[in-house]
């Protein structure tokens, strides 16, 4: 039996959602260190890389509540921390206009809509660079916190996409371009058009979420027959969608494409014989999550809501084969 853990994208809100779900799994006695493979995409790549290299699964919840040694507690400092993610790369209206043009092009090419994009003259790419905000501070943080080499126990795949072709690359997987782990995570978080692509080897890579917000298929293709997927951008109905409450139906509209893609991937994995369990927000949670996953928010509230919702989902799926695979004692790997 091969166990896969898939951690999906979801921006800053997604980080808090992952924190709460991992806490709920810990409280219920499910040891995610039993995973043979961890697949991380975008925000999920951050959680996956820190967990795979030593953070206990409950530490992310402590971080969200400001109780972790590395956490920023003061709300004003948290707001500044989010602000540092959006340091403008332009210094004049003209430069902003050029970057906007380049960013629109990057959004299209990274989705494979511009055949031959890689053959554009270098001078044209320099004249219209993509990315409106710097990722320098984020990349520095990853290089300070994460080792250069990918862990081997468990295996770790980080999903990113080639900015010129939209082709997905799973860094850490056999046959993938060689990459330092911090750079792979930075690439997986580089939303095309918002942040510049990350150069790795001869390629330039952006957020793997443009291909799939979860990449469940990567775990299935790697031979995992038990897959636990945490999908912050999905949703699970627990009643009718309240049409008169835009705080709930608007996030549903934004997430609809992600939800359809997730359903297709889960169906395909199950068709190949894998047992798949997906943990995702309930409709009631979406009022807190909202439509802008990169905004400043109450981290503790998101994490606590996710913990409570995950506890409810775990109680409803008690005895699921995926949870059974995560419940036995495990001594293969120690966390620090």
GUROMI-292639 format. One record per residue: residue in one letter; z, x, y of N, C-alpha, C in turn. Coordinates in pm, whole numbers, plus 50000, padded with zeros to 5 digits. Atoms other than C-alpha are relative to their C-alpha. Layout:
# GUROMI-292639
 resn   nc3   nc1   nc2  cac3  cac1  cac2   cc3   cc1   cc2
    a     Z     X     Y     Z     X     Y     Z     X     Y
...
//
This chain:
# GUROMI-292639
 resn   nc3   nc1   nc2  cac3  cac1  cac2   cc3   cc1   cc2
    x 50000 50084 49880 50000 50000 50000 50000 50088 50125
    x 50009 49925 49875 49904 50130 50345 50029 49905 50115
    x 49952 50088 49893 50076 49985 50650 49948 50048 50135
    x 50050 49968 49867 49919 49972 50995 50076 49925 50107
    x 49937 50060 49883 50083 49903 51332 49901 50009 50114
    x 50100 50006 49895 49844 49792 51607 50066 49951 50128
    x 49936 50032 49873 49967 49793 51968 49891 49982 50105
    x 50110 50034 49911 49735 49619 52213 50027 50026 50147
    x 49992 49979 49856 49664 49647 52583 50065 49884 50072
    x 49936 50107 49922 49818 49445 52861 50057 50049 50132
    x 49954 49950 49871 49881 49665 53165 50149 50024 50005
    x 49856 49976 49982 50228 49709 53309 50082 49887 49937
    x 49931 50112 50065 50327 49361 53191 50003 50023 49850
    x 50008 49974 50144 50213 49462 52844 50102 50100 49952
    x 49897 49903 50037 50449 49759 52842 50134 49929 49979
    x 49876 50075 50014 50741 49523 52899 49998 49908 49879
    x 50010 50088 50116 50613 49282 52636 50022 50079 49871
    x 49979 49915 50118 50590 49561 52377 50148 50036 49984
    x 49859 49960 50006 50943 49670 52467 50086 49891 49938
    x 49920 50110 50053 51086 49326 52394 49971 49972 49855
    x 50035 50028 50140 50896 49276 52069 50055 50108 49908
    x 49945 49892 50082 50995 49618 51936 50150 49986 49984
    x 49856 50024 50008 51356 49533 52017 50030 49889 49900
    x 49977 50110 50093 51333 49204 51828 49980 50045 49856
    x 50025 49948 50135 51185 49379 51525 50116 50087 49953
    x 49886 49915 50033 51467 49632 51537 50123 49916 49965
    x 49884 50087 50025 51732 49358 51558 49989 49929 49866
    x 50020 50071 50126 51579 49182 51258 49990 50096 49881
    x 49997 49904 50109 51586 49502 51055 49865 50051 49953
    x 50133 49953 50039 51215 49584 51053 49976 50139 50060
    x 50012 49860 49961 51156 49959 51066 49853 50037 50015
    x 50141 49971 49975 50821 50038 51228 49962 50142 49962
    x 50032 49865 50048 50851 50397 51110 49936 49996 49862
    x 50067 50013 50128 50719 50262 50781 49848 49999 50013
    x 50145 50002 49980 50373 50246 50936 49938 50134 49961
    x 50077 49879 50034 50124 50494 50791 49903 50035 50112
    x 50095 49981 49891 49891 50446 51088 50042 49914 50117
    x 49975 50076 49877 49952 50342 51449 49874 50008 50084
    x 50117 50008 49914 49660 50226 51663 50046 49950 50137
    x 49958 50039 49866 49720 50215 52038 49881 49986 50094
    x 50106 50024 49902 49495 50071 52309 50062 49972 50136
    x 49956 50022 49862 49556 50094 52684 50153 50008 50008
    x 49853 49997 49994 49923 49999 52744 50059 50030 49863
    x 49954 49973 50136 49964 50003 52367 49990 50145 49961
    x 50011 49856 50031 49851 50365 52360 50120 50076 50053
    x 49880 49936 49943 50147 50458 52581 50118 49980 49905
    x 49889 50030 50091 50399 50284 52356 49979 50072 49867
    x 50031 49938 50130 50225 50414 52041 50026 50149 50003
    x 49986 49855 49994 50222 50776 52156 50146 50043 50014
    x 49858 49965 49985 50587 50783 52267 50077 49969 49871
    x 49932 50035 50124 50702 50604 51952 49964 50097 49887
    x 50045 49913 50108 50492 50819 51718 50052 50142 50014
    x 49951 49864 49979 50630 51136 51877 50151 50006 50023
    x 49855 49986 50003 50997 51046 51866 50086 49894 50061
    x 49913 50102 49941 51118 50752 52074 50038 49896 49895
    x 49961 50112 50087 51323 50502 51868 49941 49869 50053
    x 50070 50121 49958 51167 50155 51875 50082 49915 50096
    x 49918 50078 49908 51462 50003 52062 50013 50063 50138
    x 49982 49929 49872 51449 50264 52342 49914 49942 50111
    x 50089 50056 49898 51160 50091 52521 50067 49880 50068
    x 49925 50114 49945 51379 49783 52569 50107 50051 50095
    x 49899 49940 49913 51655 49999 52712 49937 50051 50129
    x 50072 49951 49882 51401 50156 52946 49969 49883 50095
    x 50034 50116 49917 51287 49813 53068 50121 49946 50074
    x 49878 50048 49937 51649 49726 53147 50068 50107 50086
    x 49945 49894 49915 51709 50054 53332 50114 50075 49937
    x 49889 49933 50066 51952 50185 53070 49960 50128 49927
    x 50047 49877 50062 51736 50468 52939 50013 50114 50100
    x 49985 49887 49907 51794 50819 53087 49879 50024 50090
    x 50121 49977 49921 51432 50831 53208 49961 49881 50086
    x 50040 50124 49933 51428 50480 53358 50031 50005 50149
    x 49975 50024 49858 51401 50391 53725 50067 49865 50011
    x 49918 50122 50001 51668 50129 53797 49978 49915 50124
    x 50007 50073 49874 51644 50032 54164 49866 49927 50014
    x 50126 50075 49988 51385 49754 54223 49905 50059 50104
    x 50087 49939 49899 51258 49927 54538 49935 50126 49946
    x 50058 49881 50061 51208 50249 54343 49894 49961 49897
    x 50100 50048 50096 51027 50053 54072 49872 49961 50072
    x 50116 50039 49922 50798 49910 54338 49923 50124 50045
    x 50065 49875 49960 50728 50261 54463 49933 50067 49881
    x 50057 49942 50121 50667 50375 54106 49867 49934 49968
    x 50126 50071 50022 50402 50106 54064 49899 50040 50108
    x 50089 49960 49891 50260 50200 54404 49935 50135 49978
    x 50057 49867 50026 50210 50557 54288 49887 49996 49898
    x 50112 50016 50092 49974 50426 54022 49871 49967 50074
    x 50116 50045 49923 49743 50309 54300 49987 50081 50130
    x 50022 49911 49885 49702 50610 54529 49849 50005 50027
    x 50145 50008 49974 49361 50560 54698 49933 50138 49994
    x 50080 49877 50007 49092 50819 54634 49903 50010 50118
    x 50090 49995 49886 48902 50734 54952 50077 50033 50127
    x 49937 49961 49873 48972 50863 55302 49925 49944 50121
    x 50077 50061 49891 48718 50666 55505 49932 49875 49946
    x 50071 50120 50047 48541 50328 55491 49872 50034 49924
    x 50124 49962 50068 48218 50502 55394 50026 50051 49859
    x 49967 49948 50132 48382 50686 55108 50045 49887 49907
    x 49958 50114 50082 48543 50365 54988 49879 49920 49954
    x 50120 50075 50037 48205 50191 54994 49925 50070 49887
    x 50071 49926 50105 48047 50468 54786 50074 49990 49866
    x 49922 50011 50123 48331 50457 54536 49993 49858 49943
    x 50013 50137 50048 48302 50080 54516 49869 49982 49925
    x 50129 50007 50068 47934 50108 54427 50008 50072 49865
    x 49987 49925 50124 48012 50376 54168 50090 49929 49899
    x 49907 50070 50090 48296 50167 54027 49935 49878 49937
    x 50072 50114 50056 48079 49859 53985 49904 50048 49890
    x 50090 49942 50101 47827 50076 53802 50079 50040 49875
    x 49918 49958 50114 48105 50219 53582 50044 49881 49915
    x 49958 50119 50075 48227 49871 53488 49885 49947 49915
    x 50116 50048 50076 47874 49777 53380 49961 50097 49889
    x 50044 49903 50101 47787 50101 53200 50100 50013 49886
    x 49898 49986 50104 48118 50116 53012 49998 49883 49902
    x 50016 50114 50090 48033 49779 52862 49863 50002 49931
    x 50128 49984 50066 47696 49907 52747 49887 49923 50064
    x 50101 50082 49934 47500 49705 53003 49893 50083 50071
    x 50095 49916 49926 47313 50005 53151 49944 50106 49906
    x 50059 49900 50090 47094 50178 52891 49956 50124 50077
    x 50040 49875 49935 47038 50542 52976 50089 50043 50115
    x 49911 49966 49888 47334 50557 53216 50037 50148 50000
    x 49960 49859 50009 47425 50904 53087 49895 50094 50055
    x 50108 49913 49952 47088 51037 53203 49981 49995 50150
    x 50009 50003 49855 47144 50955 53568 50022 50139 50058
    x 49982 49867 49940 47112 51265 53790 50144 50022 50044
    x 49862 49967 49964 47441 51442 53849 50024 49979 50149
    x 49981 50015 49855 47384 51435 54225 50024 49854 50038
    x 49979 50142 49972 47369 51055 54213 50141 49959 49961
    x 49863 50031 50041 47697 51035 54021 50100 50058 50100
    x 49909 49941 49899 47856 51270 54276 49998 49919 50128
    x 50012 50078 49875 47726 51055 54564 50074 49867 49989
    x 49932 50129 50021 47874 50739 54409 50100 50013 49886
    x 49900 49980 50107 48185 50842 54213 50069 49868 49965
    x 49930 50122 50043 48367 50578 54011 50151 50022 50008
    x 49855 49993 49993 48735 50497 54037 50050 49995 50142
    x 49947 50017 49865 48926 50379 54341 50138 50062 50018
    x 49862 49951 49990 49273 50510 54257 50021 50119 49908
    x 49976 49876 50073 49402 50844 54136 50087 49977 49877
    x 49914 50002 50119 49549 50899 53790 50075 50132 49984
    x 49940 49865 50011 49685 51248 53867 50146 49994 49958
    x 49856 50005 50029 50052 51149 53859 50024 49948 49858
    x 49985 50053 50135 50012 50947 53540 49969 50106 49896
    x 50038 49896 50095 49835 51230 53361 50105 50111 49995
    x 49896 49898 49996 50099 51478 53476 50122 49953 49920
    x 49886 50056 50075 50371 51249 53336 49975 50009 49850
    x 50031 49994 50143 50196 51228 53001 50007 50144 49948
    x 49998 49859 50044 50155 51606 52984 50142 50054 49996
    x 49860 49956 50003 50524 51652 53062 50076 49940 49880
    x 49922 50073 50101 50643 51396 52805 49947 50012 49858
    x 50062 50007 50132 50398 51420 52516 49951 50136 49954
    x 50054 49874 50052 50297 51707 52287 49848 49999 50010
    x 50145 49991 49995 49940 51831 52294 49937 49944 49872
    x 50059 50035 50129 49878 51771 51924 50038 49858 49958
    x 49974 50132 50056 49850 51430 51759 50097 50013 49883
    x 49911 49997 50117 50129 51352 51512 49921 49967 49874
    x 50067 50027 50128 50031 51341 51146 50081 49907 49911
    x 49915 50087 50082 50320 51133 51014 50085 49912 50092
    x 50121 50066 50048 50236 50863 51097 49874 50051 50071
    x 50125 49975 49931 49870 50903 51185 49997 49915 50127
    x 50008 50072 49874 49796 50799 51540 49856 49998 50049
    x 50133 50016 49940 49466 50661 51673 50018 49945 50141
    x 49999 50048 49862 49416 50619 52047 49859 49954 50036
    x 50131 50058 49975 49131 50389 52144 49957 50018 50145
    x 50061 49987 49867 48906 50471 52439 49852 49968 49986
    x 50143 50032 50004 48542 50408 52532 49924 50097 50088
    x 50089 49915 49922 48257 50626 52653 49953 49923 50123
    x 50030 50073 49878 48195 50533 53016 49852 49969 50016
    x 50143 50020 49982 47817 50560 52985 49935 49912 49893
    x 50060 50077 50108 47757 50381 52656 50084 49881 49955
    x 49911 50103 50050 48059 50160 52594 50039 50020 49855
    x 49966 49974 50140 48091 50318 52251 50148 50034 49989
    x 49858 49974 50018 48450 50310 52129 50022 50130 49924
    x 49958 49878 50068 48616 50634 52024 50147 49986 49966
    x 49859 50004 50042 48938 50646 51824 50048 50144 49990
    x 49950 49862 50001 49091 50979 51921 50111 50011 49896
    x 49904 49980 50109 49295 51118 51633 49945 49961 49865
    x 50061 50042 50126 49068 50960 51372 49903 50107 49951
    x 50097 49905 50053 48845 51166 51141 49864 49984 50069
    x 50131 50003 49936 48521 51259 51315 50002 49977 50149
    x 49992 50023 49856 48647 51181 51666 49999 50132 50075
    x 49993 49877 49921 48608 51438 51945 50143 50052 50009
    x 49866 49941 49988 48899 51678 51968 50055 49971 50139
    x 49937 50034 49872 49144 51579 52240 50147 50032 49995
    x 49856 49989 49988 49491 51662 52361 50056 49859 50010
    x 49943 50134 50001 49717 51362 52306 50022 49943 50141
    x 49980 50057 49866 49816 51325 52676 49869 49956 50066
    x 50129 50036 49941 49449 51321 52780 49942 49876 49934
    x 50049 50118 50071 49359 51067 52512 50070 49875 50050
    x 49924 50115 49950 49636 50834 52633 49956 49965 50142
    x 50046 50024 49863 49527 50879 52995 49864 49932 50000
    x 50132 50064 50009 49170 50789 52895 50013 49855 49957
    x 49983 50136 50051 49287 50482 52704 50054 49906 50107
    x 49942 50082 49893 49464 50361 53020 49912 49995 50125
    x 50084 49989 49880 49178 50436 53264 49910 49878 50011
    x 50077 50123 49983 49058 50087 53357 49872 50034 50074
    x 50125 49960 49933 48687 50134 53440 49983 49928 50133
    x 50018 50054 49867 48613 50086 53806 50125 50009 50085
    x 49873 49988 49927 48980 50100 53899 50045 50145 50005
    x 49961 49860 50010 49058 50453 53779 49880 50084 49954
    x 50110 49914 50047 48825 50749 53723 50004 50019 49850
    x 50006 49967 50142 48707 50827 53373 50069 50134 49978
    x 49932 49876 50036 48896 51105 53195 49902 50087 49920
    x 50092 49909 50069 48690 51405 53091 50071 50063 49880
    x 49950 49939 50123 48751 51515 52732 49880 50065 49931
    x 50115 49929 50055 48519 51781 52596 49879 49978 50089
    x 50122 50026 49923 48166 51691 52703 49987 49854 50042
    x 50009 50142 49970 48243 51322 52741 50095 49954 50107
    x 49912 50065 49903 48402 51090 52993 50039 49864 49944
    x 49951 50116 50074 48621 50811 52864 50090 49912 50087
    x 49921 50099 49927 48787 50495 52991 50073 49911 49900
    x 49914 50093 50075 49014 50215 52868 49927 49939 49880
    x 50059 50058 50120 48938 50117 52508 50008 49850 49996
    x 49988 50145 49997 49037 49762 52596 49871 49930 50038
    x 50127 50065 49968 48683 49699 52722 49921 49967 49874
    x 50063 50030 50129 48574 49704 52357 50085 49900 49922
    x 49905 50089 50068 48883 49543 52204 50138 50024 50057
    x 49866 49986 49943 49224 49473 52350 50102 50044 49896
    x 49905 49962 50105 49383 49551 52013 49943 50103 49903
    x 50063 49913 50101 49135 49726 51777 50066 49987 49864
    x 49951 50028 50135 49275 49561 51466 49903 50055 49897
    x 50101 49956 50096 48947 49656 51300 50014 50147 49962
    x 49981 49858 50032 49032 50026 51323 50102 50018 49887
    x 49899 49992 50107 49341 49972 51106 49941 49952 49868
    x 50061 50052 50123 49142 49765 50857 49901 50101 49942
    x 50098 49903 50047 48864 50024 50839 50066 50125 49944
    x 49927 49884 50052 49125 50296 50777 50069 49970 49868
    x 49945 50034 50131 49232 50112 50463 50137 49937 50001
    x 49868 50064 49995 49550 49941 50585 49989 49860 49940
    x 50001 50134 50059 49626 49638 50371 50118 49915 50046
    x 49895 50074 49931 49934 49534 50571 49993 50043 50146
    x 50021 49965 49859 49877 49517 50948 50087 49910 50088
    x 49923 50071 49899 50127 49419 51217 49937 50030 50135
    x 50066 49985 49870 49955 49359 51550 50086 49936 50108
    x 49930 50053 49883 50139 49318 51880 49896 49990 50111
    x 50112 50027 49909 49899 49158 52130 50048 49935 50128
    x 49951 50058 49874 50032 49113 52485 49898 49910 50070
    x 50101 50081 49932 49700 48966 52601 49956 49878 49919
    x 50024 50123 50073 49692 48701 52331 50097 49893 50045
    x 49900 50104 49974 49883 48377 52338 50006 49908 49879
    x 49978 50093 50111 50025 48130 52088 50047 49867 50057
    x 49965 50132 49947 50039 47760 52162 50129 49949 49937
    x 49879 50066 50047 50377 47593 52136 50011 49864 50066
    x 50008 50129 49933 50263 47267 52291 49871 49994 50079
    x 50123 50012 49921 49983 47138 52516 50004 50093 50122
    x 50009 49917 49879 49861 47358 52801 50024 49911 50121
    x 49966 50086 49885 50021 47213 53117 49898 50016 50113
    x 50109 49991 49903 49718 47143 53337 50051 50005 50143
    x 49950 50005 49863 49932 47080 53643 50080 50123 50039
    x 49923 49878 49971 50104 47419 53619 49908 50120 49990
    x 50094 49887 50004 49859 47695 53718 50065 50130 49955
    x 49933 49878 50046 50123 47956 53634 49979 50018 49850
    x 50019 49991 50145 50048 47875 53268 49853 49988 49960
    x 50138 50013 50045 49689 47757 53247 49911 50111 50055
    x 50083 49891 49946 49550 48032 53474 50004 50123 49910
    x 49998 49886 50094 49674 48313 53241 49925 49971 49871
    x 50075 50036 50121 49523 48121 52948 49851 50024 50022
    x 50142 49979 49968 49183 48125 53119 49966 50148 50001
    x 50024 49855 49991 49212 48498 53192 49999 50063 49861
    x 49983 49940 50133 49312 48571 52830 49904 49944 49895
    x 50078 50070 50101 49061 48345 52658 49903 50091 49926
    x 50094 49909 50066 48802 48617 52590 50074 50096 49907
    x 49920 49911 50083 49070 48853 52459 50047 49927 49874
    x 49949 50077 50114 49211 48579 52236 49890 49975 49898
    x 50112 50022 50094 48868 48502 52086 49967 50127 49923
    x 50028 49873 50064 48805 48868 52016 50106 50033 49895
    x 49891 49975 50094 49146 48901 51851 49984 49915 49875
    x 50017 50088 50116 49081 48600 51627 49888 50051 49909
    x 50111 49949 50081 48748 48747 51514 50043 50122 49919
    x 49958 49878 50069 48906 49083 51429 50099 49969 49888
    x 49902 50035 50102 49194 48924 51240 49930 49933 49881
    x 50074 50064 50110 48956 48704 51039 49924 50104 49918
    x 50076 49897 50072 48742 49007 50953 50092 50086 49914
    x 49905 49918 50077 49046 49211 50843 50050 49924 49878
    x 49954 50080 50113 49171 48926 50626 49890 49983 49896
    x 50112 50013 50093 48824 48888 50475 49986 50125 49913
    x 50004 49874 50076 48852 49252 50364 50123 50016 49911
    x 49884 49998 50088 49180 49170 50187 50130 50043 50063
    x 49877 49957 49934 49434 49280 50446 50087 49879 50038
    x 49904 50097 49946 49747 49081 50528 50025 50039 50145
    x 49985 49970 49857 49770 49055 50908 50100 49903 50061
    x 49906 50082 49923 50058 48930 51123 49987 50040 50146
    x 50017 49975 49857 50004 48895 51498 50119 49942 50075
    x 49894 50046 49910 50292 48873 51745 49943 50001 50142
    x 50059 50014 49867 50180 48746 52085 50084 49902 50081
    x 49917 50087 49916 50329 48559 52382 49979 49852 49968
    x 50009 50145 50004 50406 48190 52364 49949 49951 50136
    x 50048 50055 49873 50255 47964 52630 50108 50004 50108
    x 49891 50002 49902 50596 47940 52796 50020 50136 50067
    x 49983 49866 49944 50595 48318 52847 49899 50030 50111
    x 50109 49964 49910 50272 48313 53048 50032 49977 50147
    x 49959 50021 49861 50441 48180 53361 50059 50127 50058
    x 49944 49872 49956 50622 48515 53378 49892 50108 50001
    x 50102 49895 50010 50323 48726 53271 49898 49990 50112
    x 50096 50017 49893 50084 48577 53525 49860 50048 49963
    x 50139 49959 50023 49719 48678 53566 49975 50145 50035
    x 50017 49860 49960 49764 49025 53720 50098 50087 49921
    x 49911 49923 50087 49902 49252 53450 50038 50136 50056
    x 49970 49870 49941 49916 49555 53681 50090 49989 50123
    x 49918 50017 49881 50149 49410 53944 50144 50044 49975
    x 49856 49978 50012 50513 49494 54016 50063 49872 49945
    x 49939 50117 50062 50734 49263 53811 50142 50035 49957
    x 49865 49983 50052 51082 49214 53672 49988 50047 49854
    x 50018 49945 50135 51066 49445 53371 50097 49941 49900
    x 49897 50051 50090 51389 49321 53224 49969 49857 49958
    x 50030 50140 50033 51278 48956 53243 49885 49991 49900
    x 50113 50001 50093 50946 49028 53070 50044 50046 49861
    x 49955 49947 50128 51113 49236 52799 50093 49901 49929
    x 49907 50095 50063 51387 48978 52740 49925 49877 49950
    x 50079 50113 50046 51137 48693 52724 49921 50033 49874
    x 50075 49957 50118 50930 48891 52476 50092 50012 49878
    x 49905 49987 50112 51237 48968 52264 50033 49864 49943
    x 49963 50133 50047 51339 48603 52248 49882 49932 49928
    x 50117 50061 50061 50985 48487 52173 49967 50063 49866
    x 50028 49931 50126 50940 48750 51902 50102 49962 49893
    x 49898 50044 50096 51270 48654 51737 49962 49864 49943
    x 50042 50134 50045 51147 48295 51722 49881 50010 49903
    x 50117 49985 50085 50811 48404 51574 50037 50063 49866
    x 49959 49933 50125 50978 48631 51318 50076 49906 49909
    x 49928 50097 50082 51206 48351 51203 49903 49901 49937
    x 50098 50094 50053 50903 48125 51159 49914 50063 49890
    x 50086 49930 50098 50718 48390 50954 50082 50080 49901
    x 49912 49930 50093 51013 48503 50745 49937 50007 49861
    x 50058 49983 50132 50894 48646 50414 49853 50038 50001
    x 50141 49961 49991 50546 48736 50541 49983 50139 49936
    x 50019 49870 50067 50402 49027 50335 50005 50120 50095
    x 49995 49888 49905 50366 49241 50648 50144 50033 50036
    x 49859 49976 49968 50733 49197 50736 50073 50060 49880
    x 49940 49940 50119 50831 49273 50378 49969 50149 49993
    x 50039 49858 50003 50640 49600 50408 50078 50082 50101
    x 49926 49930 49895 50841 49685 50720 50152 49995 49980
    x 49857 50027 50010 51181 49583 50588 50077 50095 49908
    x 49930 49912 50094 51259 49839 50315 50051 50124 50071
    x 49948 49877 49939 51469 50149 50395 49891 50107 50005
    x 50104 49900 49980 51263 50437 50521 50062 50132 50042
    x 49943 49868 49967 51344 50809 50534 49894 50105 50021
    x 50108 49901 49992 51002 50969 50570 50005 50080 50129
    x 50009 49934 49870 51036 51050 50939 50122 49969 50082
    x 49884 50020 49915 51326 51097 51174 49957 49987 50144
    x 50022 50009 49857 51333 50992 51539 50111 50074 50070
    x 49899 49925 49923 51519 51176 51809 50062 49912 50105
//
